[in-house]
Amino acid sequence: MSTYEVGSVLWIIHTDRPGLMAYRVIEEITKKTLEGEQIQYLVQSATPKSKTVRLDQIKGNIFEDSEEAKQKMIENATKAIDGMVVKIQGNVDTFFGSTMLEEENTSPTSNKKSSRKSKKSEKLKPGYQWIEMEDGTRAQIKIPEVLK
């Protein structure tokens, strides 16, 4: 188990429910027994009327820096989005067959270029950005204010 300073803030991405929460270490308890030394931490969440909880009772990934927690959440979201795209692409292949691919492959190159231009010139909704997936799929996503 890692060691933490009393007063430090820990950022925890919960695994039992979605979300990020900040906790402050308010007490360190060192217990010496015949089996050895144990250290427990008591933490308090950054919410009104929060109760003191043992850190080892919280199910989640602990980060000592908000930026590290943010990067992990972005990584998790990217994996989830990639998984959704793969799943839906499987549905497209299953239910629509390969007609979409055949149409693209048989059309003249000038049509491909014009369709690319039209995709690029599509207007974005306010607050949205274009992203391009690894497979070349483009999508509009709304970036939360917190991440800007």
N, C-alpha and C positions, 0 to 999 in steps of 0.2 A: 504494500500500500504506500502511496505517496505521502509525503509530509507537507503540511500546510501551516502557514503562520496564522495565529489568531488575528482577526481583523481583515484578513484577505478575502477577496470576492472570488467565488468559484462559479463558473458558467456550466450548467448541466443541460445536456440535450437528453430529455427523458426517453427511455426505451419502452416504458409501459403505457405511455400516452404521448401523443405528438406535442412538441413544444420545447421551448428554451426557457430556462429559469435561472436567475442569479441568486446565489446564496452567500451569506457572509459567515465565515468561521467565527463563532463566538466563544468556543471553549475547546481546549485540548485536554483530554484525560489520559494520563499514562498509568497503566495498571501493571504491576509486577507480580507475577505468580511463579509457582514452581515450573510451569510450562514455558515461561519466558515473559517478555514484556509486550504488552498490547497497547496500542494507541488508538483512541477513539476521538472523533471530532463531532461536536455539536454545531449545527448550522441553523440559520434562520433565513427564510426566503425574503425576497424584496417585494413583499406584498403587505397590505394592511392586516393587522391582527394575526400575523403569522406565528405559529408555534415553533418551539425549538425541536429539531429532529436530529437523530443520529445520521451522519453522512452515509454510513454503510447501509442504511435502510432505503436510501434513494436509489432507484434503478435508473441508470443512465450513464452517459459518457461525460466525464469531468474534464473541463478545460480551465486553465488559470488565466486565459486571455480571451476577451470577447471576439477578437479577430480570428483566432483559431476555431472557435465555436461557429462563427459565421462561415468560414471556409468549409468546415465539415458539413454544415447544413446545405450549402450550395452543392457540394459533392453528392450528398444524399438526394437532393432534388434532381440533379442531372441524371443520376442513375435511374430514378423513378420515371422521369420523362423519357429517357432512352428505352426503358422497358415498355412504356405505353406505346411508343412509336413502333417498336418491334412487334408488339402484340397486334396492333391495328393493321400494320403492314401484312401480317399473317392473315388477318381477316380479309383484307383487300385481295390478296393473292387467292384465297380460298373462294370467296364469294364473287369476285369480279374477274377472276382469271388473269391472264397476262395480256388482255386486250389493250390496256393502257400502254404497256411497254411496246407492243407491236406497233401501235399508232405512232409513238414517238420515233421508233426505229425506221419506219417506212416513210415518214414525212421528210421533205427536203430540208437541207441544213438551214436555208433561209428562214423557214418556219420556226425551227428551233431557236434561232437567234432572236426572232421577233417575240417568241413566247417568253424567253428569258428577259428581254427588255420590258415586256409588259408586267412581269412579276416584280422587277426592280422598281418600276414606276408606280406600283400599287401604293395607295396612300395608307399611311399608318394611322391608327386610331390615336387620339391624344393619350400620352403616357405609356405608349407601347413601343417596343423595339423589335427589329427583325433579328432572329437567330438562325443559324444554319447548323443542322445536325450533321453528324459524321457521314451519314448516307446522302447528304446533299439536300435533304428536305428542309424547306424554309418554313418558319412559323413566326407569328407575332406573339410576343409575351409581354405581360405587364410587369414592369419592374417595381417592386414595392418601394415606397419612399425611404424606408430604412436602409435599403441596399444602394441607394443612389449616392 
